[in-house]
Amino acid sequence: MRFQFLTVLGLLTAIASPAAAEDIRFPATFKPALMIHTPKGWTSEIQKSLLSDNLIIQSDDSTMVLVFSLVPTLGSVDKIAAKVLQQTPLSKAPGKFAGLNATVYRGKATNPEGLKLNQKLFIAPIDPQEGYSCTLITSLDDNDPRLAPANAVIVGLKLLPK
């Protein structure tokens, strides 16, 4: 998982192709699902893993990546946050995610090329065993106005009914 998050910026630049703005249902067959509206020019791809699929959405200029997953909560969102971020989170705060109560964590990482990355992780339980996670990975600072499209994707998430 660490390899996915630390190298996703470099890998997706080579893999992804431009696409029009679109609405994506994720996961395709799970209920409740997320409806995600991507900006024009952003790319998306499903990455298969052993436990679940990840939806990876990348900005048209490759400065921002969003990774959506359905994750086990392990009885504690703090435990899954540490696993996803591959570190003890730097901070934790309450938040909202697709209308659900969520916890927002912050982390830092460095990719193999030495680029310092900021991680903002949302975890929103949907039942006692599972939750949705969304990780924003970027080298941009939190207050950078160029983050507006990624923040709009997160704010605009909709939870489709069961």
N, C-alpha and C positions, 0 to 999 in steps of 0.2 A: 504494500500500500504506500509506503514511503516513496518508493521509486515513482509511482504514479503521480503523486502530488509534487514531487520535486522536479520532475522532468516533463510534466505535462505541457508547459509552455513551449518547450523546444520540439517535442514530439508532434503536437497538434499543428504547428506551423507547417510541417512537411506533409501531414496527412489530410488536413481539412481543405475543403474547396468552398468557394463563396456560394452563398445561398440567399434567397429572398427572406424577408421577415416571415416568420411562421409561428403557429401555435403547435406545441408539442405536448402530447399526453404521455406522462411518465409515472410509473411503468405502464407499458401498453395494455397489460391485462390485469393489473392489480387494482383493487378498490379498497379504500379511496385512492384516487390517483391525483397527481398534480397536473394542472394545465399551465404551461410555461409559454409566455410570448417572447420570442427572440427578436431583437432588432434586425433591420435589414442589413445584410452583409455579414452578419455573424454566422458561424458554422456550428453544427451540432453532430455528435456521433455517440452511439451507444458502445460502451466498452464492456465486454463480458468479463466477469470474474467468477471465482468459485462460489461465493455466497450470493451475489446479486449482480445485477447490471448497474453500471454507472452511466449517467447521461452527462456528457462533457460538452459545454457550450463555450466557444471562444470568440472574443471580439474580433472585428475585422482588422484591427491593427495589432493583434496578438499581445496586447498589454493586459488583458483580463481573461481569466478562465473561471467558469463556474462548474463545479462538479456536484451533481445531484445523485443521491443514493437513498435506498431504503435500507436502514441499518437496524440490527438488534440493539436494544437499549441496554442490555446486560444488567438490568435492574437499576442502572444509574447512568444518567446522561453524562456525568462527569467522567466515568470510565470510558465510554465510547469516544468522548471528545479527546481524551489523552491518546487513545489508539489511532484515531483519524489524524490528529495533528502530529503524532509520533513524539510527543513531549507533554509535560505538564502545561496546560494552557496559561498564557500570560495574564489573562483576565477573563472574567465571567460576568454576564449581565442578563437580566430578563429581556425578552423581546417577543416579537410576533413573526410568524412564518405561515403564509397561506391561511391566515385567520386562526391559527393554532397558537397556544402558548408555547414559547420556545425559549431556549437558552442560547446566548450568543457568546462564543469564545474567540479569543485572539491567539494567534501563534505567529512565529517567524520561522523561516527556513532559508536555505541557500541551495540553489540548483547546482548541478555538476559544473556549470560554466562560471560559478561564483556569483551569480545574480542573487541579491537579497530579495526575498519574497515575503510579503505580508499575507497572512491567512486570517480570514474571518469566517468562522464556522457557526452555522445555525443548526440546532438539533431540536426537532419538534416531535414529541411522542404522539403516536396515533392510537396506541393501545399499550398495555403494560409491557409487551415484549418488543414492539417495533416502533420505529420513528423515521421521519424523513430527515436527511441531512443535506445541507448545501454549503459548499466551501467556495468562497471567493478567494482566488489566488492571483496576486498582482504585485508588481514592484512599486506601484503608485502608493503614495501616502493616503491615509484615510480622508483627508480634506481636499484631495485633488479633484477639481471639477470634472476631470475626464472619467471619474468613476460613476457619474450620473447614469449612464445607460445600464451598467451592471446593477446598481442600486434599484433602478426602475424595474428590471427583470425580477428582482427579489420581492419588491413591494407589490408587484402586479401578479404574483402567484395566486392561483385559485385552486382550492381543494374540491375535486369532483366528488359528488356524493357516492356513498356505498352502493 
